[in-house]
Amino acid sequence: MAPPDNFSNALERWAYRNCVSSIVCVELRPEPNLLLDWQNHLFPIPDGPEADDQLAQRVADCLVPVHCTGFVIEPLLQDPLHIHVLTCAHALGPVFNAEQPIDVDDINILYQPHIICDHMEQAYLNELQHNNQIAREYVIGTVLAIDCASDLLLIQSTRVHFMLRCGMPHPPLPIASQFPKPLSKVVMVSWPHPTRNRTAVTGEISHPGRQFDELSPVNPLGFRTMLSEVQIRSEQGSSGGPLLNGQVQVTGLLHGGNGSFSFFISLHNLRQTLAEWGKAQERPTF
């Protein structure tokens, strides 16, 4: 008998194959002057010897698009005309705090969201072999909803805009009804940088839900979400990526990590926020 030629992670590979069409890269393109004024008002730079350098850095940061991971979910209120993408609110940068959350109208003034899907990226990479002058094509979107306390941001794009760029399906990832038990295997597929789609990792559930203040004594942005603790690697641009169970159902959304563990917006908070936004959900069980 010939020896096996791969490790037996068939379920993880199946989950990966069945979610990549639903994972997108979100690019938030700023209006630099408006964003700079907003940040200066909300987070004034204190006087001191480093004030000029800090202001120069802020000016430079306001010029640069921000990237994070998102994924397609079922449209709110069964909207057949739009594709809805869920991601993290903190990707917007310092535009809200505990006392002053930001609303949708202001976000859409400060940023213009753009989305690229896996099919579009693969088409770009294929064409790049023959034409090194080609540029990535993104689909324009708008911010539809935000929950600053839960670190959740919802972006929508019309299906017409998507069809003009990509005729392939983008199946919504279902939200799980039950959180995996501790030590259960889970998968995350993210897009941490515009050039790094299909970044896949596996890990294990550590704890279903810790209070934010238990994990960080400093909370200037005012997050009040529960975070699920998972032994899985992540990086900055992976924020917004889905944590998937063996049925390719979303059990959390990446908030951040500390090098040893990653922390995901809990399934409870996900479902609760989606219900408040208009998508009826039952509360999960742990």
ABEGO torsion letter per residue (X at the ends): XBBBABBBAAAAAAAAAAAAAABBBBBBBBBAAAAAAAAAAABBBBBEAAAAAAAAAAAAAAABBBBBBBBBBBBBGGBAABBBBBBBAAAAEBABBAABBBBAAAAAAABBBBBBBAAAAAAAAAAAAABAABBBBBBBBBBABBBAAAGBBBBBBBAAAAAAABABBBBBBBBBABBBBBGBBBBBBBBABAABBGBBBBBBBABABBBAAAABABBAAGBABBBBBBBBBBBAAABGBBBBBAAGBBAEBBAEBAGABBBBBBAAAAAAAAAAAGBBBBBBBX
